[in-house]
Amino acid sequence: MTETIYTPVLRDVTPTGIARIRLNSPHISNGLNVVTLKALHEVILSCHADPEVKVVLLTGEGRNFCAGGDVHTFESKGDGLPDYLREATAWLQLATAALFQLKVPVVTAVQGFAAGGGGLGLVCASDIVVAARSAKFFSGAVRVGMAPDGGSSVTLAQLVGLRQALRILLTNPTLTATEAAEIGLITEVVEDDDLITRAETIAEELAAMPTLALSATKRLVWSGVGASIEERLPEESRTVSELSGTADALEGLRAVIERRTPRFVGR
C-alpha cells in the first residue's frame, strides 16, 4: 500500500490562471507552525515566479480557515517556546509580506474561524475577502499573553481605523462576518453554501481582466497607504502613462468603441 504524504499547503493552477492555495491541516483547524509557514511561503513565492498565474485564491480545508498558531506545537516546546516563536513569526512575516508583494490580486475565502496572527493576519494581507455568514474573526493574542503578529498590528488599523483596531486587538471580541464587513475588515458576506462558488467567481472575473492594470492598481493602493495624496499623484500619473501604451489598454479602448467584450492578453 502506498503511504499518503502529508502536504500542509496545497497549490494548483486552473487553465484560466487561478492559483488555488489551500491550507491543508484541518485536523488542527489549519493552525500555523514552522513547517506549515515555510510551505506557505514557498507556495506564495512559486506564484511570484509563475507567469501563468493571474489571481491567487486562498482557502483553508475543513471547518475553519485558520485558527491562528498551532497551539499544541507551541505548548510542546516548553522553555524553547521563545526561540520557536521567533522562527515561526519570522516565517509568518515572510509569508504575509509575499502576499502583499504579489503582482496579482489575492482573493481569500473564510469559513469558520480566522483567528490570531495567522488567520487574521492572512485576511488583512488579502485584497478581496469573502466570508461565509457563519464565519468568525478575532485576534486572541493578548488573551494568551502574546501580541498580534502577521502584520495585523499595522494592517488592521489601516483597514478598520485606529479605534476599531485597538478594540479588536485589546479586548478580543469575536466578530461575526456581518460585523467584520460593516467595519471594513472583509469585502462581503455570503451564505455558507455559496462561499467557494462566490470566491471562485470573483477570481475568474479578475483573471479575465488586464493583468498589468490589476497589478499596477494593487501596487498603487497598497503603497499609498499612509502616504499623502500629494506624494502619490506623480506615481499615479506615471503608472497611467505607462499602461496607456500596453496592448491591453488599446484593446480595452477599442472594445468600448466597438461595443464588444475585450480580449486581454496580459501585455
Stockholm file with secondary structure:
# STOCKHOLM 1.0

chainA/1-267         MTETIYTPVLRDVTPTGIARIRLNSPHISNGLNVVTLKALHEVILSCHADPEVKVVLLTGEGRNFCAGGDVHTFESKGDGLPDYLREATAWLQLATAALFQLKVPVVTAVQGFAAGGGGLGLVCASDIVVAARSAKFFSGAVRVGMAPDGGSSVTLAQLVGLRQALRILLTNPTLTATEAAEIGLITEVVEDDDLITRAETIAEELAAMPTLALSATKRLVWSGVGASIEERLPEESRTVSELSGTADALEGLRAVIERRTPRFVGR
#=GR chainA/1-267 SS CCCCCCCSEEEEECTTSEEEEEECCGGGTTCBCHHHHHHHHHHHHHHHHCTTCCEEEEEESSSCSBCSBCHHHHHHTGGGHHHHHHHHHHHHHHHHHHHHHCSSCEEEEECSEEEHHHHHHHHHTCSEEEEETTCEEECCTGGGTCCCCTTHHHHHHHHHCHHHHHHHHHHCCCEEHHHHHHTTSSSEEECGGGHHHHHHHHHHHHHTSCHHHHHHHHHHHHHHTTSCHHHHHHHHHHHHHHHHTSHHHHHHHHHHHHTSCCCCCCC
#=GC SS_cons         CCCCCCCSEEEEECTTSEEEEEECCGGGTTCBCHHHHHHHHHHHHHHHHCTTCCEEEEEESSSCSBCSBCHHHHHHTGGGHHHHHHHHHHHHHHHHHHHHHCSSCEEEEECSEEEHHHHHHHHHTCSEEEEETTCEEECCTGGGTCCCCTTHHHHHHHHHCHHHHHHHHHHCCCEEHHHHHHTTSSSEEECGGGHHHHHHHHHHHHHTSCHHHHHHHHHHHHHHTTSCHHHHHHHHHHHHHHHHTSHHHHHHHHHHHHTSCCCCCCC
//
